[in-house]
Amino acid sequence: MSKARREIPIPVLPIIETHFHLDMLKAFSREEIVGKTELHNIQKMITISTNPGNLDEVISITEKFPQIYCTQGLHPHEGKEWNDEVKAHVIRNLKNTAKNKKIVAVGEIGLDFYYSKSPRDEQLKAFEEQLQIAVDFNLPVVIHSRDADEDTIAVLKNFSTTLKRKGVIHSFTSGLELAKFTLDEGFYLGFNGIITFKNAENVRDALRITPLEKFLLETDSPFLTPDPYRGVENAPYYLPFIAEKIAEVKGVTLDEVLIHAYKNSIALFNFT
């Protein structure tokens, strides 16, 4: 066990965590998580909004921690909660970006027909209206797509020319058709601990066709802890394991992975 659970590597090159949920992490205090993350040279992090209840909370987190940024949006599971009041709330928060440059994207938005926790029509409505908000505010999007490849493609085709900043298909687990379409459209693909799972060859296949200029590192913590730490709560400081696996799959050095991941994150989210 001691061999399997080797210590978390501390990379020389900096890392950006592009997708995690600090408000959902429970194993340690926020201060402890951020402190431990910094020790592993993770210099910036994006904590993701998912529901009406944490739209303001993620912003307050960014105000407490200088290295943390956030998004605004509703997860497809929450599609049934999307209404005029919530829409106005998101827009109001985004209008404050002149004062708060910590909001770097609209997300986590998209479609999830695997769990279908919200009706499909309500998911589609929320997805399309939030994409339009991203267009209006010239922000990139963070997209969740599960068992919804065809509909995700169909919706994104409608925004092909207006969504200038594009975005990322996070936690990519979809088919190669969606991978090729979104890459051709200028999107990035986000890869996390799933890339280390034995039964995730489909994800590794998607990674193989993803140019080094078009991938992002993420954990989606507290979910999807990478090997060799599966079974414990995930956190941003496990990112080095994900980077190592990406280097192995792509047949490149770890330094190449870290250099491209950092550049890609800066290019997409335009941190200030």
ROSE-45131 format. One record per atom (N, C-alpha, C, O, CB): x, y, z; residue in one letter. Coordinates in steps of 0.2 Angstrom, whole numbers, padded with zeros to 4 digits, always signed. Glycine has a CB too. Example, Ala and Ser with C-alpha at 12.3 -4.5 7.8 and 13.67 -1.06 7.14 Angstrom:
+0066-0028+0039A +0062-0022+0039A +0066-0016+0039A +0071-0017+0042A +0057-0022+0045A +0064-0011+0035S +0068-0005+0036S +0064+0000+0039S +0067+0006+0040S +0070-0003+0029S 
// end
This chain:
+0004-0006+0000M +0000+0000+0000M +0004+0006+0000M +0003+0011-0003M -0005+0000+0006M +0010+0006+0004S +0014+0012+0004S +0017+0014-0003S +0018+0019-0004S +0020+0011+0009S +0018+0008-0007K +0021+0009-0013K +0016+0012-0018K +0017+0017-0022K +0024+0003-0016K +0010+0010-0018A +0004+0012-0022A +0003+0019-0020A +0002+0023-0025A -0002+0008-0021A +0002+0021-0014R +0001+0028-0012R +0007+0032-0011R +0008+0034-0006R -0003+0028-0005R +0011+0032-0017R +0017+0036-0016R +0015+0044-0015R +0009+0046-0016R +0021+0036-0023R +0020+0047-0013E +0019+0054-0011E +0017+0058-0017E +0019+0057-0023E +0025+0057-0008E +0013+0063-0017I +0011+0068-0022I +0017+0071-0025I +0020+0075-0021I +0005+0073-0020I +0019+0071-0031P +0024+0074-0034P +0023+0082-0033P +0018+0085-0034P +0026+0072-0041P +0029+0085-0033I +0029+0093-0033I +0033+0095-0039I +0039+0095-0039I +0033+0096-0026I +0029+0097-0044P +0032+0099-0050P +0036+0105-0050P +0034+0110-0046P +0027+0099-0056P +0041+0106-0054V +0045+0112-0054V +0041+0118-0058V +0041+0124-0056V +0051+0111-0058V +0037+0116-0063L +0033+0120-0067L +0026+0121-0064L +0023+0117-0061L +0032+0118-0074L +0023+0127-0065P +0017+0129-0062P +0011+0126-0065P +0011+0124-0071P +0016+0136-0062P +0006+0125-0061I +0000+0121-0064I -0006+0126-0062I -0006+0130-0057I -0001+0114-0061I -0011+0126-0067I -0018+0129-0066I -0023+0124-0065I -0024+0120-0070I -0019+0134-0071I -0027+0124-0060E -0033+0120-0059E -0039+0123-0062E -0041+0128-0059E -0034+0118-0051E -0041+0120-0067T -0046+0124-0071T -0054+0122-0069T -0058+0125-0072T -0046+0122-0078T -0054+0117-0065H -0061+0115-0063H -0061+0111-0057H -0059+0105-0056H -0064+0111-0069H -0064+0114-0051F -0065+0111-0045F -0070+0114-0041F -0073+0120-0043F -0059+0110-0041F -0073+0111-0036H -0078+0114-0032H -0076+0114-0025H -0078+0110-0021H -0085+0109-0033H -0073+0120-0023L -0071+0121-0016L -0076+0121-0011L -0075+0118-0005L -0067+0127-0016L -0082+0123-0013D -0087+0123-0008D -0090+0116-0006D -0094+0115-0001D -0093+0127-0010D -0088+0111-0010M -0090+0104-0009M -0085+0100-0005M -0087+0095-0003M -0092+0101-0016M -0079+0102-0005L -0074+0099-0002L -0075+0099+0006L -0076+0104+0009L -0067+0101-0004L -0074+0093+0009K -0076+0092+0016K -0070+0089+0020K -0071+0090+0027K -0082+0088+0017K -0066+0086+0017A -0061+0082+0021A -0056+0087+0025A -0054+0085+0031A -0056+0078+0017A -0055+0093+0023F -0051+0098+0026F -0054+0105+0025F -0058+0106+0021F -0043+0098+0023F -0051+0109+0029S -0054+0116+0029S -0052+0119+0022S -0047+0117+0019S -0052+0121+0035S -0055+0124+0020R -0053+0128+0014R -0046+0130+0014R -0042+0130+0009R -0058+0133+0012R -0044+0133+0020E -0038+0136+0021E -0032+0130+0020E -0027+0131+0017E -0037+0139+0027E -0034+0124+0023E -0029+0119+0022E -0028+0116+0015E -0023+0115+0013E -0031+0113+0027E -0034+0116+0012I -0034+0113+0005I -0030+0118+0000I -0026+0116-0004I -0041+0113+0002I -0031+0125+0001V -0028+0130-0003V -0020+0130-0001V -0016+0130-0006V -0031+0137-0002V -0019+0129+0005G -0012+0129+0007G -0008+0123+0004G -0002+0124+0002G -0011+0129+0015G -0011+0117+0005K -0008+0111+0002K -0007+0111-0005K -0002+0109-0008K -0012+0105+0005K -0012+0114-0008T -0012+0115-0016T -0006+0119-0018T -0003+0118-0023T -0019+0118-0018T -0005+0125-0014E +0000+0129-0016E +0007+0126-0015E +0012+0127-0019E +0000+0135-0011E +0008+0121-0011L +0014+0118-0010L +0016+0113-0016L +0022+0112-0017L +0014+0113-0003L +0011+0112-0020H +0012+0108-0026H +0012+0112-0032H +0011+0109-0037H +0007+0102-0026H +0014+0118-0031N +0015+0123-0037N +0009+0124-0041N +0009+0125-0047N +0021+0120-0041N +0003+0123-0038I -0003+0125-0042I -0005+0132-0040I -0007+0134-0035I -0009+0120-0040I -0004+0136-0045Q -0004+0144-0044Q -0011+0147-0044Q -0012+0152-0041Q +0001+0147-0048Q -0015+0144-0049K -0022+0147-0049K -0027+0141-0049K -0025+0136-0051K -0022+0151-0056K -0033+0143-0047M -0038+0138-0047M -0045+0141-0049M -0046+0147-0048M -0039+0135-0040M -0049+0137-0052I -0056+0140-0054I -0061+0136-0050I -0062+0130-0052I -0057+0140-0061I -0065+0139-0045T -0070+0135-0042T -0077+0136-0046T -0078+0142-0048T -0071+0137-0034T -0080+0131-0047I -0086+0131-0052I -0093+0132-0049I -0094+0128-0044I -0085+0125-0056I -0097+0136-0051S -0104+0137-0049S -0108+0131-0053S -0107+0130-0058S -0106+0144-0051S -0113+0129-0049T -0117+0124-0051T -0124+0125-0050T -0129+0122-0054T -0115+0117-0048T -0126+0129-0045N -0133+0129-0043N -0135+0136-0041N -0130+0140-0039N -0135+0124-0038N -0141+0138-0040P -0143+0145-0038P -0140+0146-0031P -0139+0152-0029P -0150+0145-0037P -0139+0141-0027G -0137+0142-0020G -0129+0144-0019G -0127+0147-0014G -0138+0137-0016G -0125+0143-0025N -0118+0144-0024N -0116+0149-0029N -0110+0150-0030N -0114+0138-0025N -0120+0153-0032L -0118+0158-0037L -0114+0164-0033L -0109+0166-0036L -0124+0161-0040L -0117+0166-0027D -0113+0171-0024D -0107+0168-0019D -0102+0171-0018D -0118+0174-0019D -0108+0161-0017E -0103+0158-0013E -0096+0158-0017E -0091+0159-0014E -0105+0152-0011E -0097+0156-0023V -0090+0155-0027V -0087+0162-0027V -0081+0162-0027V -0091+0152-0034V -0091+0167-0028I -0088+0174-0029I -0085+0176-0022I -0079+0178-0022I -0093+0179-0031I -0088+0174-0016S -0085+0176-0010S -0079+0172-0009S -0074+0174-0005S -0090+0174-0004S -0078+0166-0011I -0072+0162-0011I -0066+0166-0014I -0061+0166-0012I -0073+0155-0014I -0068+0168-0020T -0062+0172-0024T -0060+0178-0020T -0054+0180-0021T -0065+0174-0031T -0065+0181-0016E -0063+0187-0013E -0058+0185-0007E -0054+0190-0004E -0069+0191-0010E -0059+0179-0004K -0055+0177+0001K -0048+0175-0001K -0043+0176+0003K -0058+0172+0005K -0047+0171-0007F -0041+0168-0009F -0039+0171-0015F -0042+0170-0021F -0042+0161-0010F -0034+0175-0016P -0032+0179-0022P -0030+0174-0028P -0031+0176-0033P -0025+0183-0020P -0028+0168-0026Q -0026+0164-0032Q -0032+0160-0035Q -0032+0156-0039Q -0021+0159-0030Q -0038+0161-0032I -0044+0157-0034I -0049+0162-0038I -0050+0167-0036I -0048+0154-0028I -0051+0159-0044Y -0056+0162-0048Y -0062+0158-0049Y -0063+0153-0045Y -0053+0163-0056Y -0068+0160-0052C -0074+0157-0052C -0078+0158-0058C -0076+0161-0063C -0078+0159-0046C -0083+0154-0059T -0088+0155-0064T -0095+0156-0062T -0096+0157-0056T -0088+0148-0069T -0099+0157-0067Q -0107+0158-0065Q -0111+0154-0070Q -0110+0155-0076Q -0109+0166-0065Q -0115+0150-0067G -0119+0146-0071G -0122+0140-0067G -0121+0139-0062G -0115+0143-0077G -0127+0137-0071L -0131+0131-0068L -0129+0125-0072L -0130+0125-0078L -0138+0133-0068L -0128+0120-0068H -0126+0113-0070H -0133+0110-0073H -0138+0112-0071H -0124+0108-0064H -0132+0106-0078P -0138+0103-0081P -0143+0099-0076P -0149+0099-0077P -0136+0098-0087P -0140+0097-0071H -0144+0093-0066H -0149+0099-0063H -0154+0097-0061H -0140+0090-0060H -0147+0105-0063E -0151+0110-0060E -0155+0114-0066E -0158+0119-0064E -0147+0115-0057E -0156+0111-0072G -0160+0114-0077G -0167+0116-0075G -0169+0121-0077G -0160+0110-0083G -0170+0112-0071K -0177+0114-0069K -0177+0120-0064K -0182+0123-0063K -0180+0108-0065K -0171+0122-0061E -0171+0128-0057E -0170+0134-0061E -0170+0140-0058E -0166+0127-0052E -0168+0134-0068W -0167+0140-0072W -0173+0143-0073W -0178+0141-0076W -0163+0138-0078W -0174+0150-0071N -0179+0154-0072N -0177+0161-0073N -0171+0163-0073N -0185+0153-0067N -0182+0166-0074D -0180+0173-0075D -0176+0176-0069D -0172+0180-0070D -0186+0177-0076D -0178+0173-0063E -0175+0176-0057E -0168+0174-0057E -0163+0178-0055E -0179+0174-0051E -0166+0168-0058V -0160+0165-0058V -0155+0168-0063V -0150+0170-0063V -0159+0157-0058V -0159+0169-0069K -0155+0172-0075K -0153+0179-0073K -0147+0181-0075K -0160+0172-0081K -0158+0183-0070A -0156+0189-0068A -0150+0190-0063A -0146+0194-0063A -0162+0193-0065A -0150+0185-0059H -0145+0184-0053H -0138+0183-0057H -0133+0187-0055H -0147+0178-0049H -0138+0179-0062V -0132+0177-0065V -0129+0184-0069V -0124+0186-0068V -0132+0171-0070V -0134+0187-0072I -0132+0193-0076I -0130+0198-0072I -0125+0202-0073I -0138+0195-0080I -0133+0199-0066R -0131+0204-0061R -0124+0203-0059R -0120+0208-0058R -0136+0205-0055R -0123+0197-0057N -0116+0196-0055N -0111+0197-0060N -0105+0199-0059N -0115+0188-0052N -0112+0195-0066L -0108+0196-0072L -0107+0203-0074L -0101+0205-0076L -0110+0192-0078L -0112+0207-0072K -0111+0214-0074K -0106+0218-0069K -0103+0223-0070K -0118+0218-0073K -0105+0214-0063N -0100+0217-0059N -0093+0215-0060N -0088+0216-0057N -0101+0214-0052N -0092+0212-0066T -0085+0209-0068T -0080+0215-0069T -0074+0214-0069T -0085+0205-0074T -0083+0221-0070A -0078+0227-0071A -0075+0228-0064A -0069+0230-0064A -0083+0233-0073A -0078+0226-0059K -0076+0227-0052K -0072+0220-0050K -0067+0220-0046K -0081+0229-0047K -0075+0215-0052N -0073+0208-0050N -0071+0204-0056N -0075+0201-0059N -0079+0204-0046N -0064+0205-0057K -0062+0201-0063K -0060+0194-0062K -0058+0190-0066K -0055+0204-0065K -0063+0191-0056K -0062+0185-0054K -0067+0180-0058K -0066+0174-0057K -0062+0184-0047K -0072+0182-0061I -0077+0178-0064I -0074+0177-0071I -0074+0182-0075I -0084+0181-0064I -0072+0171-0073V -0068+0170-0079V -0072+0166-0085V -0070+0165-0090V -0062+0167-0078V -0078+0164-0083A -0082+0160-0088A -0089+0159-0086A -0091+0160-0080A -0079+0153-0089A -0093+0157-0090V -0100+0155-0089V -0100+0147-0088V -0098+0144-0093V -0105+0157-0094V -0102+0144-0083G -0102+0137-0082G -0104+0135-0075G -0103+0140-0070G -0096+0134-0084G -0105+0129-0073E -0105+0124-0077E -0111+0123-0080E -0116+0121-0077E -0102+0117-0073E -0112+0123-0087I -0118+0122-0091I -0118+0116-0095I -0112+0113-0096I -0120+0129-0095I -0123+0114-0098G -0123+0109-0103G -0129+0104-0103G -0135+0107-0101G -0117+0105-0102G -0128+0098-0104L -0133+0093-0105L -0131+0086-0101L -0125+0084-0102L -0135+0092-0112L -0135+0083-0097D -0134+0077-0094D -0140+0072-0095D -0145+0073-0091D -0132+0078-0087D -0140+0068-0100F -0145+0064-0101F -0144+0057-0098F -0148+0052-0099F -0147+0063-0109F -0138+0056-0095Y -0137+0050-0091Y -0141+0049-0085Y -0145+0044-0083Y -0129+0049-0089Y -0141+0055-0081Y -0145+0055-0075Y -0152+0058-0076Y -0157+0056-0072Y -0141+0059-0069Y -0152+0063-0080S -0158+0066-0082S -0162+0069-0075S -0168+0068-0074S -0163+0062-0086S -0158+0072-0071K -0161+0075-0065K -0166+0081-0066K -0170+0083-0062K -0155+0077-0060K -0165+0084-0072S -0170+0089-0075S -0172+0086-0082S -0169+0083-0085S -0166+0096-0075S -0179+0088-0083P -0181+0086-0090P -0177+0089-0095P -0174+0094-0095P -0188+0089-0090P -0177+0085-0101R -0172+0087-0106R -0174+0094-0109R -0169+0098-0111R -0173+0082-0112R -0180+0096-0110D -0182+0102-0113D -0180+0108-0108D -0178+0113-0111D -0190+0103-0114D -0180+0107-0102E -0178+0112-0097E -0170+0112-0097E -0167+0118-0096E -0180+0110-0090E -0167+0107-0098Q -0159+0107-0098Q -0157+0111-0105Q -0153+0115-0105Q -0156+0100-0099Q -0161+0109-0110L -0159+0113-0117L -0160+0120-0116L -0156+0124-0119L -0163+0110-0122L -0166+0122-0113K -0167+0129-0112K -0162+0133-0108K -0160+0138-0110K -0174+0130-0109K -0160+0130-0102A -0155+0133-0098A -0148+0133-0102A -0145+0138-0101A -0154+0129-0092A -0147+0128-0105F -0140+0128-0109F -0140+0133-0114F -0135+0137-0115F -0139+0121-0112F -0145+0134-0118E -0145+0139-0124E -0145+0146-0121E -0142+0150-0124E -0151+0138-0128E -0149+0147-0116E -0149+0154-0113E -0143+0156-0110E -0141+0162-0110E -0155+0155-0108E -0140+0151-0107Q -0133+0153-0104Q -0128+0153-0109Q -0123+0157-0108Q -0131+0147-0099Q -0128+0150-0114L -0123+0151-0120L -0124+0158-0122L -0119+0161-0124L -0125+0146-0125L -0130+0160-0123Q -0132+0167-0125Q -0129+0172-0120Q -0126+0178-0122Q -0139+0168-0126Q -0129+0171-0114I -0126+0175-0109I -0119+0176-0110I -0116+0181-0110I -0128+0173-0102I -0116+0170-0111A -0108+0170-0113A -0107+0174-0119A -0102+0178-0119A -0106+0163-0114A -0111+0174-0124V -0110+0178-0130V -0111+0185-0128V -0107+0189-0130V -0116+0176-0135V -0116+0187-0124D -0117+0194-0122D -0111+0197-0118D -0110+0203-0119D -0124+0195-0119D -0108+0193-0114F -0103+0195-0110F -0096+0194-0113F -0091+0195-0109F -0104+0193-0103F -0096+0191-0118N -0089+0189-0122N -0085+0185-0117N -0079+0186-0116N -0085+0195-0124N -0088+0179-0114L -0085+0175-0110L -0084+0168-0112L -0089+0166-0116L -0088+0175-0103L -0079+0164-0111P -0079+0157-0113P -0084+0153-0108P -0087+0155-0103P -0072+0154-0112P -0086+0147-0110V -0090+0143-0107V -0087+0136-0104V -0082+0134-0107V -0097+0141-0111V -0090+0134-0099V -0087+0127-0096V -0093+0123-0097V -0098+0123-0093V -0085+0128-0088V -0092+0118-0101I -0098+0113-0103I -0097+0106-0100I -0092+0103-0101I -0099+0113-0111I -0103+0104-0098H -0104+0097-0095H -0108+0093-0101H -0114+0096-0102H -0107+0096-0088H -0106+0088-0103S -0110+0084-0108S -0109+0077-0107S -0104+0074-0107S -0108+0086-0115S -0115+0073-0105R -0115+0066-0103R -0121+0063-0107R -0126+0065-0105R -0115+0065-0096R -0119+0058-0111D -0124+0054-0115D -0129+0059-0119D -0135+0058-0119D -0129+0050-0110D -0126+0065-0121A -0130+0070-0125A -0126+0073-0130A -0126+0078-0132A -0131+0075-0120A -0121+0068-0133D -0117+0071-0139D -0121+0074-0144D -0119+0080-0146D -0113+0065-0141D -0126+0071-0147E -0129+0074-0153E -0132+0080-0151E -0132+0085-0155E -0134+0069-0155E -0136+0081-0146D -0139+0087-0144D -0134+0093-0142D -0135+0098-0144D -0144+0086-0138D -0128+0091-0139T -0123+0096-0138T -0120+0099-0144T -0120+0105-0145T -0117+0093-0133T -0119+0094-0149I -0117+0097-0155I -0122+0101-0159I -0120+0106-0161I -0115+0091-0160I -0128+0099-0159A -0134+0103-0162A -0134+0110-0159A -0135+0115-0162A -0140+0099-0161A -0134+0110-0152V -0134+0117-0149V -0128+0121-0150V -0129+0127-0152V -0135+0116-0141V -0122+0118-0150L -0116+0122-0151L -0116+0125-0158L -0113+0130-0160L -0110+0118-0149L -0119+0121-0163K -0119+0123-0170K -0122+0130-0171K -0121+0134-0175K -0122+0118-0175K -0128+0131-0167N -0131+0137-0167N -0127+0143-0164N -0129+0149-0165N -0138+0136-0163N -0122+0142-0161F -0118+0147-0158F -0111+0147-0161F -0107+0151-0158F -0117+0146-0150F -0110+0144-0166S -0104+0143-0169S -0100+0150-0171S -0094+0150-0170S -0104+0139-0175S -0104+0154-0173T -0101+0161-0175T -0101+0166-0170T -0098+0171-0170T -0104+0163-0182T -0106+0166-0165T -0107+0171-0160T -0103+0170-0154T -0101+0175-0150T -0114+0172-0159T -0101+0164-0152L -0098+0162-0146L -0090+0163-0147L -0087+0158-0149L -0100+0155-0143L -0088+0169-0147K -0081+0170-0149K -0076+0167-0145K -0071+0165-0147K -0080+0178-0149K -0077+0167-0138R -0072+0164-0134R -0072+0157-0133R -0067+0154-0130R -0072+0167-0127R -0077+0153-0136K -0078+0146-0136K -0078+0144-0128K -0081+0147-0124K -0072+0143-0140K -0073+0139-0127G -0073+0136-0120G -0070+0129-0119G -0066+0128-0123G -0080+0136-0117G -0073+0126-0114V -0070+0119-0113V -0076+0114-0112V -0081+0115-0109V -0065+0119-0107V -0075+0108-0115I -0079+0102-0113I -0076+0099-0107I -0071+0095-0108I -0081+0097-0119I -0078+0100-0101H -0074+0098-0096H -0076+0091-0094H -0081+0088-0096H -0076+0102-0089H -0071+0087-0091S -0072+0080-0089S -0074+0076-0095S -0079+0073-0095S -0077+0079-0083S -0070+0077-0100F -0072+0074-0106F -0072+0066-0106F -0067+0063-0105F -0067+0076-0112F -0078+0064-0107T -0080+0056-0107T -0084+0054-0113T -0086+0049-0114T -0083+0054-0101T -0085+0059-0118S -0090+0058-0123S -0086+0054-0129S -0080+0052-0129S -0092+0064-0126S -0090+0053-0135G -0087+0050-0140G -0082+0054-0145G -0082+0060-0144G -0093+0047-0145G -0079+0051-0149L -0074+0055-0153L -0077+0060-0158L -0074+0064-0160L -0070+0050-0157L -0084+0059-0160E -0087+0063-0164E -0088+0070-0161E -0087+0075-0164E -0094+0061-0166E -0090+0070-0154L -0090+0076-0151L -0083+0079-0150L -0082+0086-0150L -0094+0075-0144L -0078+0075-0148A -0072+0078-0147A -0069+0081-0154A -0067+0087-0154A -0067+0072-0146A -0070+0078-0159K -0068+0081-0166K -0072+0087-0167K -0069+0092-0170K -0069+0076-0172K -0078+0087-0166F -0082+0093-0168F -0080+0099-0164F -0079+0105-0166F -0090+0092-0167F -0080+0098-0157T -0078+0104-0153T -0071+0106-0154T -0069+0112-0153T -0079+0102-0145T -0066+0101-0155L -0059+0104-0157L -0059+0108-0163L -0056+0113-0163L -0055+0097-0157L -0063+0105-0168D -0063+0109-0174D -0066+0116-0173D -0064+0121-0177D -0067+0105-0180D -0071+0117-0169E -0074+0123-0167E -0070+0128-0163E -0071+0134-0162E -0080+0122-0164E -0064+0125-0160G -0060+0129-0156G -0060+0128-0149G -0057+0132-0145G -0061+0136-0158G -0064+0123-0147F -0065+0122-0140F -0059+0118-0137F -0055+0115-0141F -0071+0118-0138F -0058+0118-0130Y -0053+0114-0127Y -0056+0108-0124Y -0063+0108-0123Y -0049+0118-0121Y -0053+0103-0123L -0055+0097-0119L -0052+0097-0112L -0046+0097-0112L -0055+0090-0123L -0056+0096-0107G -0053+0095-0100G -0053+0088-0098G -0057+0084-0099G -0058+0099-0095G -0047+0086-0095F -0046+0079-0093F -0044+0079-0086F -0040+0084-0083F -0040+0076-0097F -0047+0074-0082N -0046+0074-0075N -0044+0067-0073N -0041+0063-0077N -0052+0076-0071N -0045+0065-0067G -0043+0058-0064G -0046+0052-0068G -0043+0047-0068G -0045+0058-0057G -0051+0053-0072I -0054+0048-0076I -0048+0045-0080I -0048+0039-0082I -0060+0050-0080I -0044+0049-0083I -0039+0047-0087I -0034+0042-0084I -0031+0038-0088I -0034+0053-0089I -0034+0041-0078T -0030+0036-0074T -0034+0030-0073T -0031+0025-0071T -0027+0039-0068T -0040+0029-0074F -0044+0024-0073F -0043+0018-0078F -0043+0019-0084F -0052+0025-0072F -0043+0012-0076K -0042+0006-0080K -0047+0006-0086K -0045+0004-0091K -0041+0000-0076K -0053+0007-0084N -0058+0006-0089N -0060+0012-0093N -0066+0012-0096N -0065+0004-0085N -0056+0017-0093A -0057+0023-0097A -0053+0024-0103A -0050+0029-0105A -0055+0029-0092A -0052+0018-0107E -0049+0019-0113E -0052+0024-0118E -0048+0027-0122E -0048+0012-0116E -0058+0024-0118N -0062+0029-0122N -0060+0036-0121N -0059+0040-0126N -0069+0029-0122N -0058+0038-0115V -0056+0045-0113V -0049+0045-0115V -0047+0051-0118V -0056+0046-0105V -0045+0040-0115R -0038+0041-0117R -0038+0041-0125R -0033+0044-0128R -0034+0034-0115R -0042+0038-0128D -0043+0039-0136D -0044+0046-0137D -0042+0049-0142D -0048+0034-0138D -0049+0049-0134A -0050+0056-0135A -0044+0061-0134A -0043+0065-0137A -0056+0059-0130A -0040+0059-0128L -0034+0063-0127L -0029+0062-0133L -0026+0067-0135L -0031+0060-0121L -0029+0056-0136R -0024+0055-0141R -0025+0059-0147R -0020+0061-0150R -0024+0047-0143R -0031+0061-0148I -0033+0065-0154I -0033+0072-0152I -0034+0077-0157I -0039+0063-0157I -0032+0074-0146T -0032+0081-0144T -0025+0084-0144T -0020+0082-0141T -0035+0082-0137T -0024+0089-0148P -0018+0093-0149P -0016+0095-0142P -0020+0097-0138P -0018+0098-0154P -0009+0096-0141L -0006+0098-0135L -0009+0105-0134L -0009+0108-0128L +0001+0098-0135L -0010+0109-0139E -0013+0116-0138E -0020+0116-0136E -0023+0122-0136E -0012+0119-0145E -0023+0110-0135K -0031+0111-0134K -0033+0106-0129K -0039+0104-0129K -0034+0109-0141K -0029+0105-0124F -0032+0102-0118F -0030+0106-0111F -0026+0111-0111F -0028+0095-0117F -0034+0104-0106L -0034+0108-0100L -0033+0102-0094L -0036+0097-0095L -0040+0112-0098L -0030+0104-0089L -0029+0100-0083L -0035+0102-0078L -0036+0108-0077L -0022+0100-0080L -0038+0097-0075E -0043+0098-0070E -0044+0092-0065E -0041+0087-0067E -0050+0100-0073E -0047+0093-0060T -0048+0088-0055T -0056+0086-0055T -0058+0080-0054T -0045+0089-0048T -0060+0091-0055D -0067+0091-0054D -0068+0089-0047D -0073+0085-0045D -0071+0086-0059D -0063+0090-0042S -0064+0088-0035S -0070+0092-0032S -0071+0097-0034S -0057+0090-0031S -0073+0088-0027P -0071+0082-0024P -0072+0075-0027P -0071+0070-0024P -0074+0082-0017P -0074+0075-0033F -0075+0069-0037F -0069+0067-0041F -0065+0070-0042F -0081+0070-0042F -0070+0060-0043L -0065+0058-0048L -0058+0058-0046L -0053+0060-0050L -0066+0061-0054L -0056+0056-0040T -0049+0056-0038T -0045+0051-0042T -0047+0045-0043T -0049+0053-0030T -0039+0053-0044P -0035+0049-0048P -0032+0043-0045P -0031+0044-0039P -0030+0053-0052P -0030+0038-0048D -0025+0033-0045D -0019+0037-0044D -0017+0041-0048D -0024+0027-0050D -0015+0035-0038P -0016+0030-0034P -0020+0032-0028P -0020+0028-0022P -0010+0027-0032P -0024+0037-0028Y -0028+0039-0022Y -0035+0038-0022Y -0039+0041-0018Y -0026+0047-0021Y -0038+0034-0027R -0045+0033-0027R -0047+0030-0021R -0044+0026-0017R -0046+0028-0033R -0053+0033-0019G -0056+0031-0012G -0056+0036-0007G -0059+0036-0002G -0053+0025-0010G -0052+0041-0008V -0052+0047-0004V -0054+0053-0008V -0055+0053-0014V -0045+0048-0001V -0056+0058-0004E -0059+0064-0007E -0054+0067-0012E -0048+0068-0010E -0061+0069-0002E -0056+0069-0018N -0051+0072-0022N -0050+0080-0020N -0054+0083-0017N -0054+0072-0030N -0044+0082-0023A -0043+0089-0022A -0038+0091-0027A -0035+0087-0030A -0039+0090-0014A -0037+0098-0028P -0032+0100-0033P -0025+0098-0033P -0022+0097-0038P -0032+0108-0033P -0023+0096-0027Y -0016+0094-0026Y -0014+0088-0029Y -0009+0085-0029Y -0014+0094-0019Y -0020+0084-0032Y -0018+0078-0035Y -0017+0079-0043Y -0016+0074-0046Y -0024+0073-0034Y -0017+0085-0045L -0016+0086-0052L -0010+0083-0055L -0010+0081-0061L -0016+0094-0053L -0004+0083-0051P +0002+0080-0054P +0001+0073-0057P +0004+0071-0062P +0007+0080-0049P -0003+0069-0053F -0004+0062-0056F -0008+0062-0063F -0006+0058-0067F -0008+0058-0051F -0012+0067-0064I -0016+0068-0070I -0011+0070-0075I -0011+0067-0081I -0022+0073-0069I -0007+0075-0074A -0002+0077-0079A +0003+0072-0081A +0004+0071-0087A +0002+0083-0076A +0005+0067-0076E +0009+0062-0078E +0006+0057-0082E +0009+0055-0087E +0011+0058-0071E +0000+0055-0081K -0004+0051-0085K -0005+0053-0092K -0004+0050-0097K -0011+0049-0082K -0006+0060-0093I -0007+0063-0099I +0000+0063-0103I +0000+0061-0109I -0009+0070-0099I +0005+0064-0100A +0012+0063-0103A +0013+0056-0106A +0015+0055-0111A +0017+0065-0098A +0011+0051-0102E +0012+0044-0104E +0008+0043-0110E +0010+0040-0115E +0010+0040-0098E +0001+0045-0110V -0003+0043-0115V -0001+0047-0122V -0001+0044-0127V -0010+0045-0114V +0001+0053-0121K +0003+0057-0127K +0010+0056-0129K +0012+0058-0135K +0002+0064-0125K +0014+0052-0125G +0021+0051-0127G +0025+0057-0127G +0030+0057-0132G +0021+0047-0134G +0024+0061-0122V +0028+0067-0122V +0031+0068-0115V +0029+0064-0110V +0024+0074-0124V +0035+0073-0114T +0038+0073-0107T +0033+0077-0102T +0028+0080-0105T +0044+0078-0107T +0034+0076-0096L +0029+0079-0091L +0030+0087-0092L +0025+0091-0091L +0031+0077-0084L +0036+0089-0093D +0037+0097-0094D +0033+0099-0100D +0030+0105-0099D +0044+0098-0095D +0032+0095-0105E +0029+0098-0111E +0021+0098-0109E +0018+0103-0111E +0029+0093-0117E +0019+0093-0106V +0012+0093-0103V +0010+0100-0099V +0006+0103-0100V +0010+0087-0099V +0015+0101-0094L +0014+0106-0090L +0014+0113-0093L +0010+0118-0092L +0019+0106-0084L +0019+0114-0098I +0020+0120-0101I +0014+0122-0106I +0011+0127-0105I +0026+0120-0106I +0011+0117-0109H +0005+0118-0114H -0001+0119-0109H -0005+0123-0111H +0004+0112-0118H -0002+0115-0104A -0008+0116-0100A -0008+0123-0097A -0014+0126-0097A -0008+0110-0094A -0003+0125-0095Y -0002+0132-0092Y -0004+0137-0097Y -0008+0142-0096Y +0004+0134-0089Y -0001+0137-0103K -0002+0142-0108K -0010+0141-0111K -0013+0146-0112K +0002+0140-0114K -0012+0135-0111N -0019+0134-0113N -0024+0137-0109N -0029+0141-0111N -0021+0127-0114N -0023+0136-0102S -0027+0139-0097S -0027+0147-0097S -0032+0150-0096S -0025+0137-0090S -0021+0150-0098I -0021+0157-0098I -0024+0160-0104I -0028+0165-0104I -0013+0159-0098I -0023+0156-0110A -0026+0158-0116A -0034+0158-0116A -0037+0163-0118A -0024+0154-0122A -0037+0153-0113L -0044+0152-0113L -0047+0157-0108L -0052+0161-0109L -0046+0145-0111L -0045+0157-0102F -0048+0161-0096F -0046+0168-0095F -0049+0172-0091F -0047+0157-0090F -0040+0170-0098N -0038+0177-0098N -0038+0180-0091N -0040+0185-0090N -0043+0181-0103N -0034+0176-0087F -0033+0178-0080F -0030+0185-0079F -0026+0187-0083F -0029+0173-0076F -0032+0189-0075T -0030+0196-0074T -0027+0196-0066T -0024+0202-0064T -0035+0201-0075T 
// end
